[in-house]
Amino acid sequence: MATAALPGTHDPIDAELETLLTSFDTNYAWNYGNVKEGLRDLYEKAKREQWNATEQLAWETPVDPLAELIPNEINPFQDYEPFHKLTDSEREKFRHALLSWQLSQFMHGEQGALITASQLVGAVPWMDAKYYASTQTMDEARHVEVFSRYLHEKLEWEWPINENLKTLLDLILMDSRWDFKYLGMQILVEGLAMAAFGNLYNTTLEPLLKDLIHYVMRDESRHVAFGVLSLKGYYDDMPAHERRDREDFVIEACHLMRDRLIGEEVADVVGFDRADFREKMMSSPFFVMFRQSLFARVVPNIKRLGLLTPHVRQSFEELQIIQFEDADPEAQDRELGFA
């Protein structure tokens, strides 16, 4: 039986809470018809594709958290001298730390998406969008559930949220404009997550994790489409100064995700120097390619929304991601069986 905290003491749950002051317009939508083309179909698809993680994932699968769950040959530290000085047990611990850190950031990002989707239910101005945002809220709750369960039951190691990911999520949650929430979460964060999930899906050797990622990706592909359908044409006639706000936001978010979500905190596990670790991550050919590939969906969708302006293009060229501007996200989904 739960008991209330005594006067003058603190509930231990409170120590794990963080409160943000958010403010955004909440809209009733009295038009119950189909206003935005494609959203009703997407809502129907979301209803058909709901899944129960408790029943549909094989949680009884044994997982050794120190095993080679990701192939050693794609380890970016193979030619890193401090890595070669590690003992076998230290290398296992480092490998364990890298994967648990990555999945922890996925989990934290999914909580940010959960809260954002719940905000969109109230903020969006069309009933079709409210319908869909409600299904996404359920999706994101399920994603938090599965990553949390895998981290605690299988990897037995959870990491705090990376400060740069936290900065981006806070920007999205605290902005009062509904389209910023779409742009930040559906187009940028979800688009980047699809690429990161795809890389993990294609490389992991662990069957439960592979199935988990596949189910999550099926949901995420719809979430990106939700953003594209909802924002299509929205920026076409927007005043230049307001559009510039969106352009600057896109640029800031892309820098946060490409150059700052590195995971230097993992270096502490085996005594690597953080600055040296970061430099290795930034210069590793594998991770250079990986960080660029994260934007294979983001860049073409930014272009489809009319936000690949000269200002944004220059930044994307500097980030070396402009090569994706003519990529086809729908073709990527079809290749994965999600279309």
One Martini backbone bead per residue (centre of mass of N, CA, C, O) as a GRO file, in nm:
protein
  339
    1MET     BB    1   0.094   0.037   0.025
    2ALA     BB    2   0.073   0.358  -0.027
    3THR     BB    3   0.251   0.644   0.098
    4ALA     BB    4   0.281   0.939   0.224
    5ALA     BB    5   0.466   1.197   0.270
    6LEU     BB    6   0.612   1.355   0.504
    7PRO     BB    7   0.649   1.628   0.655
    8GLY     BB    8   0.953   1.761   0.518
    9THR     BB    9   0.952   1.566   0.283
   10HIS     BB   10   1.046   1.369  -0.003
   11ASP     BB   11   0.946   1.243  -0.277
   12PRO     BB   12   1.129   1.030  -0.473
   13ILE     BB   13   0.987   1.096  -0.741
   14ASP     BB   14   1.057   1.403  -0.758
   15ALA     BB   15   1.366   1.356  -0.833
   16GLU     BB   16   1.255   1.241  -1.136
   17LEU     BB   17   1.154   1.527  -1.199
   18GLU     BB   18   1.059   1.760  -1.470
   19THR     BB   19   0.963   2.098  -1.516
   20LEU     BB   20   0.775   2.256  -1.771
   21LEU     BB   21   0.694   2.561  -1.925
   22THR     BB   22   0.404   2.556  -2.118
   23SER     BB   23   0.272   2.716  -2.435
   24PHE     BB   24  -0.042   2.672  -2.613
   25ASP     BB   25  -0.272   2.645  -2.840
   26THR     BB   26  -0.608   2.538  -2.815
   27ASN     BB   27  -0.812   2.344  -3.050
   28TYR     BB   28  -1.100   2.348  -3.181
   29ALA     BB   29  -1.281   2.124  -3.422
   30TRP     BB   30  -1.590   2.161  -3.594
   31ASN     BB   31  -1.467   2.010  -3.833
   32TYR     BB   32  -1.531   1.657  -3.914
   33GLY     BB   33  -1.392   1.645  -4.164
   34ASN     BB   34  -1.192   1.617  -4.456
   35VAL     BB   35  -0.926   1.843  -4.490
   36LYS     BB   36  -0.663   1.663  -4.511
   37GLU     BB   37  -0.502   1.504  -4.735
   38GLY     BB   38  -0.441   1.165  -4.605
   39LEU     BB   39  -0.509   1.152  -4.292
   40ARG     BB   40  -0.732   0.939  -4.280
   41ASP     BB   41  -0.565   0.707  -4.397
   42LEU     BB   42  -0.346   0.716  -4.177
   43TYR     BB   43  -0.537   0.652  -3.944
   44GLU     BB   44  -0.627   0.375  -4.046
   45LYS     BB   45  -0.343   0.253  -4.045
   46ALA     BB   46  -0.287   0.293  -3.743
   47LYS     BB   47  -0.515   0.106  -3.643
   48ARG     BB   48  -0.413  -0.156  -3.789
   49GLU     BB   49  -0.097  -0.125  -3.651
   50GLN     BB   50  -0.144  -0.212  -3.383
   51TRP     BB   51   0.051  -0.315  -3.087
   52ASN     BB   52   0.164  -0.573  -2.851
   53ALA     BB   53   0.453  -0.604  -2.677
   54THR     BB   54   0.388  -0.833  -2.477
   55GLU     BB   55   0.292  -1.045  -2.717
   56GLN     BB   56   0.490  -0.977  -2.991
   57LEU     BB   57   0.737  -1.020  -2.807
   58ALA     BB   58   1.029  -1.218  -2.720
   59TRP     BB   59   1.112  -1.189  -2.392
   60GLU     BB   60   1.248  -1.481  -2.346
   61THR     BB   61   1.495  -1.395  -2.473
   62PRO     BB   62   1.820  -1.438  -2.446
   63VAL     BB   63   2.056  -1.187  -2.305
   64ASP     BB   64   2.389  -1.085  -2.344
   65PRO     BB   65   2.527  -0.778  -2.266
   66LEU     BB   66   2.842  -0.881  -2.347
   67ALA     BB   67   2.785  -0.941  -2.618
   68GLU     BB   68   2.779  -0.951  -2.979
   69LEU     BB   69   2.527  -0.748  -3.088
   70ILE     BB   70   2.750  -0.603  -3.247
   71PRO     BB   71   2.968  -0.601  -3.478
   72ASN     BB   72   3.310  -0.561  -3.449
   73GLU     BB   73   3.379  -0.456  -3.748
   74ILE     BB   74   3.211  -0.168  -3.681
   75ASN     BB   75   3.420  -0.058  -3.503
   76PRO     BB   76   3.559   0.270  -3.478
   77PHE     BB   77   3.811   0.162  -3.266
   78GLN     BB   78   4.022  -0.028  -3.407
   79ASP     BB   79   4.247   0.233  -3.451
   80TYR     BB   80   4.249   0.287  -3.136
   81GLU     BB   81   4.484   0.280  -2.907
   82PRO     BB   82   4.326   0.269  -2.632
   83PHE     BB   83   4.159   0.019  -2.716
   84HIS     BB   84   4.408  -0.187  -2.735
   85LYS     BB   85   4.458  -0.162  -2.409
   86LEU     BB   86   4.231  -0.329  -2.353
   87THR     BB   87   4.067  -0.558  -2.213
   88ASP     BB   88   3.830  -0.785  -2.266
   89SER     BB   89   3.639  -0.680  -2.040
   90GLU     BB   90   3.654  -0.381  -2.127
   91ARG     BB   91   3.537  -0.423  -2.411
   92GLU     BB   92   3.267  -0.530  -2.319
   93LYS     BB   93   3.187  -0.278  -2.155
   94PHE     BB   94   3.203  -0.078  -2.390
   95ARG     BB   95   2.995  -0.215  -2.573
   96HIS     BB   96   2.767  -0.200  -2.367
   97ALA     BB   97   2.766   0.110  -2.340
   98LEU     BB   98   2.703   0.193  -2.632
   99LEU     BB   99   2.423   0.051  -2.655
  100SER     BB  100   2.285   0.163  -2.400
  101TRP     BB  101   2.311   0.457  -2.480
  102GLN     BB  102   2.153   0.450  -2.744
  103LEU     BB  103   1.884   0.334  -2.623
  104SER     BB  104   1.843   0.561  -2.420
  105GLN     BB  105   1.805   0.787  -2.631
  106PHE     BB  106   1.563   0.663  -2.761
  107MET     BB  107   1.382   0.667  -2.512
  108HIS     BB  108   1.390   0.973  -2.457
  109GLY     BB  109   1.285   1.056  -2.735
  110GLU     BB  110   1.010   0.911  -2.701
  111GLN     BB  111   0.911   1.088  -2.472
  112GLY     BB  112   0.914   1.348  -2.633
  113ALA     BB  113   0.709   1.238  -2.843
  114LEU     BB  114   0.478   1.185  -2.649
  115ILE     BB  115   0.436   1.480  -2.555
  116THR     BB  116   0.403   1.607  -2.835
  117ALA     BB  117   0.157   1.445  -2.929
  118SER     BB  118  -0.026   1.548  -2.698
  119GLN     BB  119  -0.014   1.843  -2.790
  120LEU     BB  120  -0.131   1.806  -3.080
  121VAL     BB  121  -0.419   1.732  -3.011
  122GLY     BB  122  -0.478   2.035  -2.922
  123ALA     BB  123  -0.328   2.221  -3.150
  124VAL     BB  124  -0.449   2.124  -3.389
  125PRO     BB  125  -0.685   2.241  -3.659
  126TRP     BB  126  -0.763   1.930  -3.720
  127MET     BB  127  -0.932   1.641  -3.682
  128ASP     BB  128  -0.749   1.441  -3.829
  129ALA     BB  129  -0.499   1.519  -3.660
  130LYS     BB  130  -0.612   1.436  -3.389
  131TYR     BB  131  -0.649   1.146  -3.447
  132TYR     BB  132  -0.353   1.080  -3.515
  133ALA     BB  133  -0.212   1.193  -3.258
  134SER     BB  134  -0.344   0.981  -3.073
  135THR     BB  135  -0.194   0.736  -3.199
  136GLN     BB  136   0.092   0.841  -3.147
  137THR     BB  137   0.079   0.846  -2.843
  138MET     BB  138   0.060   0.538  -2.824
  139ASP     BB  139   0.314   0.467  -2.974
  140GLU     BB  140   0.516   0.615  -2.783
  141ALA     BB  141   0.449   0.457  -2.531
  142ARG     BB  142   0.545   0.187  -2.650
  143HIS     BB  143   0.840   0.273  -2.701
  144VAL     BB  144   0.918   0.331  -2.416
  145GLU     BB  145   0.852   0.052  -2.308
  146VAL     BB  146   1.054  -0.123  -2.481
  147PHE     BB  147   1.319   0.020  -2.413
  148SER     BB  148   1.298  -0.005  -2.108
  149ARG     BB  149   1.279  -0.312  -2.093
  150TYR     BB  150   1.542  -0.379  -2.239
  151LEU     BB  151   1.736  -0.224  -2.055
  152HIS     BB  152   1.650  -0.372  -1.782
  153GLU     BB  153   1.633  -0.689  -1.870
  154LYS     BB  154   1.895  -0.707  -2.075
  155LEU     BB  155   2.122  -0.474  -2.023
  156GLU     BB  156   2.124  -0.333  -1.736
  157TRP     BB  157   2.137  -0.021  -1.868
  158GLU     BB  158   2.099   0.326  -1.788
  159TRP     BB  159   2.093   0.646  -1.934
  160PRO     BB  160   2.105   0.958  -1.951
  161ILE     BB  161   2.034   1.232  -2.102
  162ASN     BB  162   2.142   1.410  -2.347
  163GLU     BB  163   2.188   1.747  -2.355
  164ASN     BB  164   2.124   1.790  -2.665
  165LEU     BB  165   1.861   1.641  -2.677
  166LYS     BB  166   1.724   1.806  -2.457
  167THR     BB  167   1.735   2.078  -2.602
  168LEU     BB  168   1.556   1.995  -2.842
  169LEU     BB  169   1.305   1.904  -2.689
  170ASP     BB  170   1.254   2.173  -2.544
  171LEU     BB  171   1.207   2.344  -2.795
  172ILE     BB  172   0.953   2.189  -2.884
  173LEU     BB  173   0.775   2.196  -2.618
  174MET     BB  174   0.798   2.529  -2.567
  175ASP     BB  175   0.668   2.593  -2.817
  176SER     BB  176   0.365   2.756  -2.929
  177ARG     BB  177   0.393   2.634  -3.217
  178TRP     BB  178   0.264   2.376  -3.394
  179ASP     BB  179   0.467   2.361  -3.638
  180PHE     BB  180   0.724   2.315  -3.463
  181LYS     BB  181   0.643   2.036  -3.366
  182TYR     BB  182   0.641   1.905  -3.635
  183LEU     BB  183   0.922   1.987  -3.738
  184GLY     BB  184   1.087   1.874  -3.497
  185MET     BB  185   0.960   1.582  -3.477
  186GLN     BB  186   0.856   1.460  -3.753
  187ILE     BB  187   1.099   1.556  -3.938
  188LEU     BB  188   1.359   1.539  -3.758
  189VAL     BB  189   1.357   1.326  -3.529
  190GLU     BB  190   1.209   1.097  -3.685
  191GLY     BB  191   1.393   1.095  -3.932
  192LEU     BB  192   1.653   1.026  -3.777
  193ALA     BB  193   1.548   0.771  -3.635
  194MET     BB  194   1.502   0.596  -3.883
  195ALA     BB  195   1.803   0.578  -3.956
  196ALA     BB  196   1.908   0.464  -3.687
  197PHE     BB  197   1.728   0.215  -3.682
  198GLY     BB  198   1.820   0.097  -3.952
  199ASN     BB  199   2.111   0.047  -3.871
  200LEU     BB  200   2.049  -0.142  -3.633
  201TYR     BB  201   1.880  -0.351  -3.785
  202ASN     BB  202   2.124  -0.426  -3.993
  203THR     BB  203   2.344  -0.508  -3.743
  204THR     BB  204   2.211  -0.676  -3.551
  205LEU     BB  205   2.229  -1.009  -3.375
  206GLU     BB  206   1.959  -0.959  -3.211
  207PRO     BB  207   1.636  -1.067  -3.236
  208LEU     BB  208   1.473  -0.889  -3.042
  209LEU     BB  209   1.585  -0.615  -3.131
  210LYS     BB  210   1.503  -0.640  -3.426
  211ASP     BB  211   1.197  -0.660  -3.379
  212LEU     BB  212   1.158  -0.403  -3.220
  213ILE     BB  213   1.262  -0.208  -3.441
  214HIS     BB  214   1.059  -0.284  -3.660
  215TYR     BB  215   0.803  -0.190  -3.514
  216VAL     BB  216   0.891   0.103  -3.468
  217MET     BB  217   0.940   0.181  -3.767
  218ARG     BB  218   0.650   0.148  -3.866
  219ASP     BB  219   0.551   0.391  -3.703
  220GLU     BB  220   0.755   0.616  -3.788
  221SER     BB  221   0.677   0.638  -4.087
  222ARG     BB  222   0.402   0.770  -4.020
  223HIS     BB  223   0.501   1.021  -3.861
  224VAL     BB  224   0.640   1.157  -4.096
  225ALA     BB  225   0.392   1.170  -4.282
  226PHE     BB  226   0.227   1.352  -4.094
  227GLY     BB  227   0.409   1.601  -4.127
  228VAL     BB  228   0.399   1.635  -4.435
  229LEU     BB  229   0.089   1.656  -4.471
  230SER     BB  230   0.042   1.897  -4.265
  231LEU     BB  231   0.275   2.105  -4.401
  232LYS     BB  232   0.168   2.121  -4.671
  233GLY     BB  233   0.187   2.462  -4.780
  234TYR     BB  234   0.235   2.639  -4.514
  235TYR     BB  235   0.509   2.807  -4.626
  236ASP     BB  236   0.445   2.952  -4.898
  237ASP     BB  237   0.297   3.239  -4.758
  238MET     BB  238   0.504   3.314  -4.559
  239PRO     BB  239   0.659   3.533  -4.403
  240ALA     BB  240   0.992   3.586  -4.402
  241HIS     BB  241   1.040   3.610  -4.087
  242GLU     BB  242   0.893   3.342  -4.018
  243ARG     BB  243   1.054   3.153  -4.196
  244ARG     BB  244   1.330   3.211  -4.063
  245ASP     BB  245   1.267   3.068  -3.800
  246ARG     BB  246   1.253   2.785  -3.930
  247GLU     BB  247   1.532   2.777  -4.053
  248ASP     BB  248   1.693   2.812  -3.789
  249PHE     BB  249   1.580   2.562  -3.653
  250VAL     BB  250   1.680   2.351  -3.852
  251ILE     BB  251   1.980   2.415  -3.819
  252GLU     BB  252   2.010   2.372  -3.515
  253ALA     BB  253   1.905   2.079  -3.506
  254CYS     BB  254   2.116   1.954  -3.699
  255HIS     BB  255   2.361   2.022  -3.527
  256LEU     BB  256   2.281   1.874  -3.272
  257MET     BB  257   2.260   1.584  -3.413
  258ARG     BB  258   2.542   1.560  -3.565
  259ASP     BB  259   2.776   1.706  -3.357
  260ARG     BB  260   2.657   1.637  -3.039
  261LEU     BB  261   2.556   1.326  -3.057
  262ILE     BB  262   2.816   1.129  -2.934
  263GLY     BB  263   2.898   1.014  -2.629
  264GLU     BB  264   3.133   1.094  -2.421
  265GLU     BB  265   3.037   0.947  -2.155
  266VAL     BB  266   3.149   0.662  -2.237
  267ALA     BB  267   3.455   0.714  -2.185
  268ASP     BB  268   3.447   0.678  -1.867
  269VAL     BB  269   3.426   0.365  -1.839
  270VAL     BB  270   3.756   0.334  -1.959
  271GLY     BB  271   3.928   0.617  -1.948
  272PHE     BB  272   3.877   0.809  -2.164
  273ASP     BB  273   3.921   1.085  -2.337
  274ARG     BB  274   3.681   1.295  -2.435
  275ALA     BB  275   3.816   1.463  -2.660
  276ASP     BB  276   3.944   1.220  -2.805
  277PHE     BB  277   3.684   1.067  -2.852
  278ARG     BB  278   3.543   1.281  -3.023
  279GLU     BB  279   3.752   1.296  -3.248
  280LYS     BB  280   3.718   1.005  -3.337
  281MET     BB  281   3.417   1.019  -3.406
  282MET     BB  282   3.443   1.259  -3.616
  283SER     BB  283   3.676   1.094  -3.805
  284SER     BB  284   3.532   0.847  -3.858
  285PRO     BB  285   3.426   0.708  -4.143
  286PHE     BB  286   3.178   0.564  -4.031
  287PHE     BB  287   3.056   0.818  -3.871
  288VAL     BB  288   3.041   1.012  -4.099
  289MET     BB  289   2.843   0.843  -4.266
  290PHE     BB  290   2.629   0.809  -4.047
  291ARG     BB  291   2.562   1.111  -3.991
  292GLN     BB  292   2.473   1.166  -4.280
  293SER     BB  293   2.251   0.934  -4.314
  294LEU     BB  294   2.038   1.058  -4.112
  295PHE     BB  295   1.939   1.272  -4.364
  296ALA     BB  296   1.779   1.108  -4.593
  297ARG     BB  297   1.487   1.230  -4.495
  298VAL     BB  298   1.509   1.526  -4.413
  299VAL     BB  299   1.597   1.684  -4.667
  300PRO     BB  300   1.360   1.613  -4.865
  301ASN     BB  301   1.136   1.719  -4.669
  302ILE     BB  302   1.229   2.009  -4.656
  303LYS     BB  303   1.193   2.055  -4.958
  304ARG     BB  304   0.884   1.983  -4.976
  305LEU     BB  305   0.821   2.237  -4.770
  306GLY     BB  306   1.008   2.491  -4.869
  307LEU     BB  307   1.299   2.504  -4.673
  308LEU     BB  308   1.527   2.496  -4.909
  309THR     BB  309   1.693   2.746  -4.880
  310PRO     BB  310   1.975   2.919  -4.911
  311HIS     BB  311   2.026   2.915  -4.605
  312VAL     BB  312   1.992   2.606  -4.565
  313ARG     BB  313   2.176   2.504  -4.789
  314GLN     BB  314   2.441   2.608  -4.676
  315SER     BB  315   2.431   2.437  -4.419
  316PHE     BB  316   2.409   2.157  -4.561
  317GLU     BB  317   2.681   2.182  -4.702
  318GLU     BB  318   2.851   2.204  -4.440
  319LEU     BB  319   2.726   1.918  -4.335
  320GLN     BB  320   2.714   1.714  -4.577
  321ILE     BB  321   2.370   1.671  -4.679
  322ILE     BB  322   2.266   1.768  -4.970
  323GLN     BB  323   2.266   1.487  -5.132
  324PHE     BB  324   1.951   1.423  -5.023
  325GLU     BB  325   1.733   1.608  -5.171
  326ASP     BB  326   1.640   1.357  -5.392
  327ALA     BB  327   1.528   1.170  -5.214
  328ASP     BB  328   1.309   0.874  -5.130
  329PRO     BB  329   1.123   0.796  -4.862
  330GLU     BB  330   0.912   0.599  -4.983
  331ALA     BB  331   1.121   0.402  -5.098
  332GLN     BB  332   1.243   0.329  -4.827
  333ASP     BB  333   0.982   0.208  -4.712
  334ARG     BB  334   0.937  -0.010  -4.927
  335GLU     BB  335   1.204  -0.161  -4.874
  336LEU     BB  336   1.098  -0.218  -4.562
  337GLY     BB  337   0.769  -0.262  -4.573
  338PHE     BB  338   0.590   0.032  -4.495
  339ALA     BB  339   0.395   0.131  -4.741
   0.00000   0.00000   0.00000
